[in-house]
C-alpha cells in the first residue's frame, strides 16, 4: 500500500488508536456479529478487495481468514486497508504474516486513515517496465520514463530538472505497448502539468491529458488488457 494512497487520520494518538481498534475487533468477535470485513490492497495499481473473516485477537495481532489472491497481495504490499461498518474510518494495518496456502493473515499496528486513492476519477495502473517517454515544452524536449497511466493522465520520471510548473502545457509522447500484439507505438497527447516533485532519481511529474477518440481507444485497450494480465499474475501466485 503506497503512502500516497491514504492519509493518516489520528483520533487520539497512534498508540491509543491502535489499542482502541483492537479492543473493538475483540468485542466484535466475542459478540459473533458482523465478523466479515473487506480488505483493500493495490497490486501495481489494480484494486484487490475481497471479504475476510475475523478469527481472533491474540495479544496485539488480529487473525483473519482471507481469499488466496488477497493473501498474495498482503504479502507483496506489507500493508492493507480494512473496511468495517463498526468503524467510522477506513483502517490501515501492517501485515505480520500472510499464508496463501492456508488462506490466513495476521495484522497489527492499526490506525485510522482516509483512502485517498478512492477519490481518483479513473483507475491508475503501473507501467511495468516503465515506458520510454518525451516531454516537449516551448520547443524543448525532455527525456522521461512513464511510470503509470490512467484514462486521464500519466506520471513520468525525468533524470534531470524539467523547469516545469503546475499548469504548464506540454506535448507528451509515450511509447505505449500493445499487450496483445507485443508491439510498441508512440502515443502523443497534449498534457497539463498537475504536480512536479523532486526525488532521488530526478523529478516526478504528473500530467492530466487531453485525448481524442483515437488516443482514448489506445489507452482503454491497454488498461483493459493490463488488468487482465495483473489478475492472471495474482491467480498464478495464489496457486
C-alpha positions, 0 to 999 in steps of 0.5 A, a space after each residue: 500500500 503506497 503512502 500516497 494512497 491514504 492519509 493518516 487520520 489520528 483520533 487520539 494518538 497512534 498508540 491509543 488508536 491502535 489499542 482502541 481498534 483492537 479492543 473493538 475487533 475483540 468485542 466484535 468477535 466475542 459478540 459473533 456479529 458482523 465478523 466479515 470485513 473487506 480488505 483493500 490492497 493495490 497490486 501495481 495499481 489494480 484494486 484487490 478487495 475481497 471479504 475476510 473473516 475475523 478469527 481472533 485477537 491474540 495479544 496485539 495481532 488480529 487473525 483473519 481468514 482471507 481469499 488466496 489472491 488477497 493473501 498474495 497481495 498482503 504479502 507483496 504490499 506489507 500493508 492493507 486497508 480494512 473496511 468495517 461498518 463498526 468503524 467510522 474510518 477506513 483502517 490501515 494495518 501492517 501485515 505480520 504474516 500472510 499464508 496463501 496456502 492456508 488462506 490466513 493473515 495476521 495484522 497489527 499496528 492499526 490506525 485510522 486513515 482516509 483512502 485517498 486513492 478512492 477519490 481518483 476519477 479513473 483507475 491508475 495502473 503501473 507501467 511495468 517496465 516503465 515506458 520510454 517517454 518525451 516531454 516537449 515544452 516551448 520547443 524543448 524536449 525532455 527525456 522521461 520514463 512513464 511510470 503509470 497511466 490512467 484514462 486521464 493522465 500519466 506520471 513520468 520520471 525525468 533524470 534531470 530538472 524539467 523547469 516545469 510548473 503546475 499548469 504548464 502545457 506540454 506535448 507528451 509522447 509515450 511509447 505505449 505497448 500493445 499487450 496483445 500484439 507485443 508491439 510498441 507505438 508512440 502515443 502523443 497527447 497534449 498534457 497539463 502539468 498537475 504536480 512536479 516533485 523532486 526525488 532521488 532519481 530526478 523529478 516526478 511529474 504528473 500530467 492530466 491529458 487531453 485525448 481524442 477518440 483515437 488516443 482514448 481507444 489506445 489507452 482503454 485497450 491497454 488498461 483493459 488488457 493490463 488488468 487482465 494480465 495483473 489478475 492472471 499474475 495474482 491467480 498464478 501466485 495464489 496457486 
